[in-house]
Amino acid sequence: MTDRVLEVCEWIETGRAKALRESAGLTQREVAQSCEVSQGAVLRWERAERRPRGRNALAYHRVLSKLVAREQAAA
């Protein structure tokens, strides 16, 4: 796995992915649209029922990385 995939899996397992989305005021649907997946996929990722793979993992990482950068800029 690439570093980005490992990082997004860590964010999922720790609940950081959901926390980032919620603190940014985004819905699961909005994140799903950005990743070009279903809202249900994001729901399962956030619950750690499934892990994103391939291009979905990279797309999810891209979205979450932007939220991390926004969070760090505000701090």
N, C-alpha and C positions, 0 to 999 in steps of 0.2 A: 504494500500500500504506500501511496505517496504521503508526504508529511501533511498535506492539506486534508487528505481523507482521514488520516489518524487524528488530526486536530478536530475535525468536525465530529468524529465519533466520540471524542473526549467531551466536547461541548454538549453532545446529546446525553451521554451517560451521566454527566454532572448536573444536568438541568440548565446549564448556561445558555443553550440554544433557545429554549423557551423564554428564559429570563431576558435575553437580549431582544427578542422579538417583542415581548410585552412592554419592556421599558421604552422601546422605540414607538410604541403605539400602533404596531402593525398587527393585522389579523393573519391567521393561518392562510386564509385565502389569498391575501396580498403577497405573502411569501411564496405561496404555491405558484401564483402567476409569474412571479419573477424567475422561478426555477423551472417553469413550464411543466409542472406536475399537478396532480390533483390536491385539493385541500386535505383529503383523507391521507395522502402520502405524508404530508407535513405533520398531521396529527399522529400518525404511527411513528414517525421519526422522533417527535417530541416525547412520546410516551416510551421511547426506546423499545418499541415492539419490533421495529425494523430499522435497518441502517440504509442510508442512501448509498447507491453504488454508481461507479462510472461517472458519466457526465452529470448525473443528478447530484452526486456527492460534491463534485466541483462547483456546480451552480449554487448549491446550498452553502458551501463554504464561502463563495464570493459574496452572497447576500449577508451572511453572518459577519464576515470580515469588515464589511462596510459599517455594520452596526457597532462592531468593536472599535473601529476608528472613530466613529461619531462619539461613542462613549468616552474614549480617551481624550478627545479634543475638548469635551465639556468639563473634564476633570481639572 
